[in-house]
């Protein structure tokens, strides 16, 4: 039997970031089912921090995280493009950038094509360039949290798939990887499996919905150095596109197909849709897909993260439902989660932004 102050189930960005915060105050053990951390969603994320993602509280979390994210990110422009019928949506996105004091420029179609010459005329009537977006080094972020955890005396245990969870006096006992672990606080950062872990513990689920997203990689036009091309995203349904080194491009149709928790794999139709959307909007001819993959992005019913103690289950703490914004919100959200777990005051800067424990509490979902 191995005892700790806090057990964190899940070694993705959610679990590792909150574990690193908690380790400054408590003895923490992270249990990861796979052979390495970040195997599922976190290891398959095209993490690009920008404000064209999420609802207002998620954007607040992004703004509160940007300074810390800069340590593991490179400034890279984001080009948000709108067709003629999407100008109102572009206006709304400009208002968001203005609200957060972003370094941005509203531009016309010709200026957009000067930045990204492959854009077709009909694909872009107007655009917005965010000059302060960040291309994140996800592996560096994960490993930095592991290093912080270990430096504070915490442990990361891989190959520790949870098989049972039960009350143990005033705390919790977890069976994982053939070992038993106990702690008064159990943090559920199990991503797509968060509801399954809750059910093992006899805790009401919150209705987490994993959604599959597919990414394709393909060669840039021959002889073209695309490193300076912006991260490009359509305002509405469409695609995003970004450079990966000198001669490769990544793209996604931004699909979000509901699915069961699984080791996600790309489907041929989703691969084809991603390639087709890029070709419809640009002059690129995608003759061969170099590589493709899929990951799960997990959402609560209201698409807000779920942070806090479960009702009627003392010490069971949710840290789930980050959707597609796990990396770009991790610095702020991990501080909120650590405070919730330990009963500490809500972070002052987060409160000043209009957020509260109640914003993210599982009670809003009846859990």
C-alpha positions as CSV (number, residue, x, y, z in Angstrom):
1,X,0.0,0.0,0.0
2,X,1.5,3.3,-1.1
3,X,0.2,6.4,0.7
4,X,0.2,10.0,-0.6
5,X,-1.6,13.3,0.1
6,X,-3.0,13.5,-3.4
7,X,-3.5,11.0,-6.2
8,X,-3.9,12.4,-9.7
9,X,-5.3,10.0,-12.3
10,X,-4.2,11.0,-15.8
11,X,-0.8,12.0,-17.1
12,X,-1.8,14.4,-19.8
13,X,-1.5,18.2,-19.7
14,X,-4.4,18.5,-17.2
15,X,-3.1,16.0,-14.7
16,X,0.5,17.0,-14.9
17,X,0.0,20.7,-14.7
18,X,-2.2,20.4,-11.6
19,X,0.1,17.8,-10.1
20,X,3.0,20.2,-10.4
21,X,1.1,22.9,-8.7
22,X,-0.1,20.6,-5.9
23,X,3.4,19.2,-5.3
24,X,4.5,22.5,-3.8
25,X,1.9,21.8,-1.0
26,X,1.5,18.1,-0.7
27,X,2.9,14.6,-1.5
28,X,1.6,13.9,-5.0
29,X,1.5,10.7,-7.1
30,X,0.3,10.8,-10.7
31,X,-1.1,7.5,-12.1
32,X,-0.9,7.2,-15.9
33,X,-2.4,4.2,-17.6
34,X,0.0,4.2,-20.6
35,X,3.7,3.7,-20.9
36,X,4.4,7.4,-21.2
37,X,2.7,10.6,-20.2
38,X,0.8,12.5,-22.9
39,X,0.0,9.4,-24.9
40,X,-3.6,10.3,-25.9
41,X,-5.0,13.8,-26.5
42,X,-2.0,15.7,-25.1
43,X,0.5,13.9,-27.3
44,X,-1.6,14.4,-30.4
45,X,-2.5,18.1,-30.0
46,X,-1.6,20.7,-32.6
47,X,-1.2,23.2,-29.8
48,X,-1.5,26.8,-31.0
49,X,-2.6,29.4,-28.5
50,X,-5.0,31.9,-30.0
51,X,-8.3,33.6,-29.3
52,X,-10.3,32.0,-32.1
53,X,-11.1,29.1,-29.8
54,X,-13.6,28.5,-27.1
55,X,-16.3,30.4,-25.2
56,X,-15.7,33.5,-23.0
57,X,-14.4,31.8,-19.9
58,X,-12.0,29.7,-22.0
59,X,-10.7,32.8,-23.6
60,X,-10.3,34.4,-20.2
61,X,-8.2,31.4,-19.1
62,X,-6.2,31.8,-22.3
63,X,-5.5,35.4,-21.6
64,X,-4.5,34.6,-18.0
65,X,-2.1,31.8,-19.3
66,X,-0.3,33.6,-22.1
67,X,2.6,35.0,-20.1
68,X,3.5,31.6,-18.7
69,X,2.9,29.9,-22.1
70,X,5.6,32.1,-23.6
71,X,8.2,30.1,-21.9
72,X,7.3,27.1,-24.1
73,X,6.0,28.8,-27.2
74,X,7.3,30.7,-30.2
75,X,5.4,33.8,-31.4
76,X,3.8,32.9,-34.7
77,X,1.1,34.9,-36.5
78,X,-2.5,33.6,-36.7
79,X,-4.5,34.5,-39.8
80,X,-8.3,34.2,-39.3
81,X,-10.0,34.3,-42.7
82,X,-13.7,35.1,-43.5
83,X,-15.7,34.6,-46.6
84,X,-18.1,37.4,-47.7
85,X,-21.0,36.0,-45.6
86,X,-18.9,35.8,-42.4
87,X,-18.0,39.4,-41.9
88,X,-20.2,39.7,-38.8
89,X,-18.4,36.7,-37.2
90,X,-15.0,38.4,-38.1
91,X,-16.2,41.6,-36.4
92,X,-17.1,39.6,-33.3
93,X,-13.6,38.0,-33.3
94,X,-12.0,41.4,-33.7
95,X,-14.0,42.6,-30.6
96,X,-12.5,39.6,-28.7
97,X,-9.0,40.6,-29.7
98,X,-9.6,44.2,-28.7
99,X,-11.0,43.1,-25.3
100,X,-7.8,41.2,-24.5
101,X,-5.5,43.9,-25.7
102,X,-4.0,41.7,-28.5
103,X,-1.6,42.9,-31.0
104,X,-3.7,42.4,-34.1
105,X,-4.5,43.9,-37.5
106,X,-7.7,43.8,-39.5
107,X,-6.9,43.4,-43.1
108,X,-8.6,43.0,-46.5
109,X,-8.5,40.2,-49.0
110,X,-5.5,41.4,-50.9
111,X,-3.4,41.9,-47.8
112,X,-4.4,38.4,-46.6
113,X,-3.2,36.9,-49.9
114,X,0.0,38.8,-49.6
115,X,0.6,37.0,-46.4
116,X,-0.6,33.6,-47.7
117,X,-0.4,33.7,-51.5
118,X,-2.1,30.3,-51.9
119,X,-5.5,31.6,-50.8
120,X,-8.2,31.6,-53.5
121,X,-10.2,34.8,-54.1
122,X,-13.5,33.3,-53.0
123,X,-12.0,31.9,-49.8
124,X,-11.2,35.3,-48.1
125,X,-13.1,38.5,-48.2
126,X,-11.5,39.9,-45.1
127,X,-9.2,38.7,-42.3
128,X,-7.6,39.4,-39.0
129,X,-3.9,38.8,-38.1
130,X,-3.1,38.1,-34.5
131,X,0.6,38.9,-34.2
132,X,1.0,37.5,-30.7
133,X,-0.3,34.0,-31.1
134,X,2.0,31.2,-29.8
135,X,3.0,27.9,-31.4
136,X,3.5,25.7,-28.3
137,X,6.0,23.0,-27.7
138,X,3.7,20.5,-26.1
139,X,6.4,17.9,-25.2
140,X,8.5,20.6,-23.5
141,X,5.4,21.7,-21.5
142,X,4.7,18.1,-20.4
143,X,8.3,17.4,-19.4
144,X,8.6,20.7,-17.5
145,X,5.6,19.7,-15.4
146,X,7.1,16.3,-14.8
147,X,10.4,17.9,-13.7
148,X,8.6,20.3,-11.3
149,X,6.6,17.4,-9.9
150,X,9.7,15.3,-9.2
151,X,11.7,18.3,-7.9
152,X,9.1,18.7,-5.2
153,X,9.2,15.0,-4.3
154,X,6.2,13.9,-6.3
155,X,6.0,10.8,-8.5
156,X,4.8,9.9,-11.9
157,X,3.9,6.2,-12.3
158,X,3.3,5.0,-15.8
159,X,1.7,1.7,-16.8
160,X,-0.7,2.2,-13.9
161,X,-4.2,1.6,-15.4
162,X,-6.8,2.1,-12.7
163,X,-8.9,-1.1,-12.1
164,X,-10.7,-0.2,-8.9
165,X,-11.5,2.9,-6.7
166,X,-13.0,2.7,-3.3
167,X,-13.5,4.7,-0.1
168,X,-10.7,4.1,2.4
169,X,-11.8,5.7,5.7
170,X,-11.8,9.4,5.1
171,X,-9.9,9.1,1.8
172,X,-9.6,6.9,-1.3
173,X,-7.9,3.7,-2.3
174,X,-7.0,3.2,-5.9
175,X,-5.9,-0.1,-7.5
176,X,-3.6,0.6,-10.5
177,X,-1.0,-1.4,-12.3
178,X,-1.0,-4.2,-9.7
179,X,-0.4,-1.7,-6.8
180,X,-2.6,-0.1,-4.2
181,X,-2.5,3.7,-3.5
182,X,-4.3,5.7,-0.9
183,X,-4.8,9.4,-0.4
184,X,-7.4,11.7,1.1
185,X,-7.7,13.6,-2.2
186,X,-8.2,12.0,-5.6
187,X,-8.0,14.2,-8.7
188,X,-9.8,13.0,-11.7
189,X,-7.8,14.2,-14.7
190,X,-8.5,11.1,-16.8
191,X,-9.6,13.0,-20.0
192,X,-11.9,11.0,-22.2
193,X,-12.1,8.4,-19.4
194,X,-13.1,10.9,-16.7
195,X,-16.7,9.6,-16.4
196,X,-15.5,6.0,-16.3
197,X,-13.2,6.8,-13.4
198,X,-16.0,8.5,-11.6
199,X,-18.3,5.5,-12.0
200,X,-15.6,3.3,-10.6
201,X,-15.5,5.5,-7.6
202,X,-19.3,5.5,-7.2
203,X,-19.4,9.2,-8.2
204,X,-22.1,10.7,-10.5
205,X,-20.7,11.3,-14.0
206,X,-20.8,14.7,-15.6
207,X,-21.6,13.7,-19.2
208,X,-18.1,14.0,-20.7
209,X,-18.3,13.7,-24.5
210,X,-15.0,12.7,-26.3
211,X,-14.9,14.1,-29.8
212,X,-12.4,12.9,-32.4
213,X,-10.3,15.3,-34.4
214,X,-8.2,14.4,-37.4
215,X,-5.0,16.0,-38.6
216,X,-3.1,15.4,-41.8
217,X,0.5,16.2,-42.8
218,X,1.6,16.7,-46.4
219,X,4.4,18.2,-48.4
220,X,4.5,21.9,-49.1
221,X,4.8,23.1,-52.7
222,X,8.2,21.9,-54.1
223,X,11.0,24.4,-53.3
224,X,8.8,26.5,-51.1
225,X,10.0,27.3,-47.5
226,X,6.7,27.6,-45.6
227,X,8.1,28.3,-42.1
228,X,6.9,31.9,-42.2
229,X,3.3,31.0,-43.3
230,X,0.8,31.9,-40.6
231,X,-1.4,29.5,-38.7
232,X,-4.5,30.0,-40.9
233,X,-8.0,29.3,-39.7
234,X,-11.4,29.8,-41.2
235,X,-13.9,31.8,-39.1
236,X,-16.7,29.3,-39.8
237,X,-16.8,25.6,-40.8
238,X,-13.7,24.9,-42.8
239,X,-10.1,24.1,-41.8
240,X,-7.0,25.2,-40.2
241,X,-3.5,25.0,-41.8
242,X,0.0,25.6,-40.4
243,X,3.6,25.0,-41.3
244,X,5.5,22.2,-39.7
245,X,9.2,22.9,-40.5
246,X,10.5,24.1,-43.8
247,X,8.6,21.8,-46.2
248,X,5.6,20.3,-44.4
249,X,2.1,21.5,-43.7
250,X,-0.5,20.3,-41.2
251,X,-4.2,20.7,-41.7
252,X,-7.5,19.7,-40.1
253,X,-11.1,20.1,-41.1
254,X,-11.7,20.9,-37.4
255,X,-13.9,17.8,-37.2
256,X,-15.3,16.8,-33.8
257,X,-17.1,13.5,-34.1
258,X,-18.6,12.2,-30.9
259,X,-17.0,8.8,-29.9
260,X,-16.4,6.5,-27.0
261,X,-13.1,6.8,-25.1
262,X,-10.5,5.0,-27.2
263,X,-7.0,5.1,-28.7
264,X,-8.3,7.3,-31.5
265,X,-7.3,6.6,-35.1
266,X,-8.1,8.7,-38.2
267,X,-10.8,7.5,-40.6
268,X,-10.4,7.7,-44.4
269,X,-13.4,10.0,-44.8
270,X,-12.1,12.5,-42.3
271,X,-8.7,12.5,-44.0
272,X,-10.3,13.1,-47.3
273,X,-12.5,15.9,-46.0
274,X,-9.5,17.7,-44.5
275,X,-7.6,17.5,-47.8
276,X,-10.6,18.6,-49.8
277,X,-11.3,21.7,-47.7
278,X,-7.7,22.8,-48.0
279,X,-7.8,22.3,-51.8
280,X,-11.1,24.1,-52.1
281,X,-9.8,27.2,-50.4
282,X,-6.2,27.3,-51.7
283,X,-4.1,26.5,-54.7
284,X,-2.5,23.6,-52.9
285,X,-2.7,20.2,-54.6
286,X,-2.4,17.5,-52.0
287,X,-1.2,14.5,-54.0
288,X,-0.1,12.4,-51.0
289,X,-0.8,12.4,-47.3
290,X,2.5,11.9,-45.5
291,X,1.0,11.1,-42.2
292,X,-2.4,11.4,-40.4
293,X,-3.5,11.0,-36.8
294,X,-6.5,11.6,-34.6
295,X,-7.0,12.6,-30.9
296,X,-9.9,13.0,-28.6
297,X,-11.0,16.4,-27.2
298,X,-13.3,15.9,-24.3
299,X,-16.2,18.3,-23.5
300,X,-18.7,18.8,-20.7
301,X,-22.3,19.4,-21.8
302,X,-21.8,23.2,-21.6
303,X,-18.3,23.1,-23.1
304,X,-16.7,24.5,-19.9
305,X,-14.0,22.8,-17.9
306,X,-15.1,21.0,-14.8
307,X,-13.1,21.8,-11.7
308,X,-13.9,21.1,-8.1
309,X,-15.1,18.6,-5.5
310,X,-17.9,16.2,-6.4
311,X,-21.1,16.5,-4.4
312,X,-21.3,13.9,-1.7
313,X,-17.9,12.5,-2.4
314,X,-15.4,14.2,-0.2
315,X,-11.9,14.4,-1.7
316,X,-13.0,13.5,-5.2
317,X,-11.9,16.4,-7.4
318,X,-12.8,16.9,-11.0
319,X,-10.2,18.3,-13.4
320,X,-11.8,17.5,-16.8
321,X,-13.5,18.8,-19.9
322,X,-10.8,21.1,-21.2
323,X,-12.0,20.5,-24.8
324,X,-9.5,21.6,-27.4
325,X,-7.9,24.2,-25.1
326,X,-6.0,22.1,-22.6
327,X,-2.6,23.4,-23.3
328,X,-3.4,27.0,-23.8
329,X,-5.4,27.2,-20.6
330,X,-3.3,24.9,-18.4
331,X,-1.3,27.6,-16.6
332,X,-4.4,29.3,-15.2
333,X,-6.7,26.3,-15.0
334,X,-4.1,24.3,-13.0
335,X,-3.9,27.1,-10.4
336,X,-7.7,27.1,-10.1
337,X,-7.7,23.3,-9.8
338,X,-5.0,23.1,-7.2
339,X,-6.7,25.8,-5.1
340,X,-10.0,23.9,-5.4
341,X,-8.4,20.6,-4.4
342,X,-6.6,22.0,-1.3
343,X,-9.3,24.5,-0.2
344,X,-7.1,27.5,-0.9
345,X,-8.5,30.9,-2.0
346,X,-9.4,31.4,-5.6
347,X,-6.5,33.0,-7.6
348,X,-6.9,36.8,-7.4
349,X,-6.1,37.4,-11.1
350,X,-8.6,34.9,-12.2
351,X,-11.2,36.5,-9.9
352,X,-10.4,39.9,-11.3
353,X,-11.2,38.5,-14.8
354,X,-14.7,37.6,-13.6
355,X,-14.1,33.9,-13.0
356,X,-14.9,31.9,-9.8
357,X,-14.9,28.4,-8.4
358,X,-18.6,28.4,-9.3
359,X,-17.8,29.0,-13.0
360,X,-16.3,25.6,-13.3
361,X,-17.8,23.7,-10.4
362,X,-19.3,20.2,-11.1
363,X,-22.4,21.3,-9.1
364,X,-23.6,23.2,-12.2
365,X,-24.0,19.8,-13.9
366,X,-25.6,18.1,-10.9
367,X,-22.4,16.3,-10.0
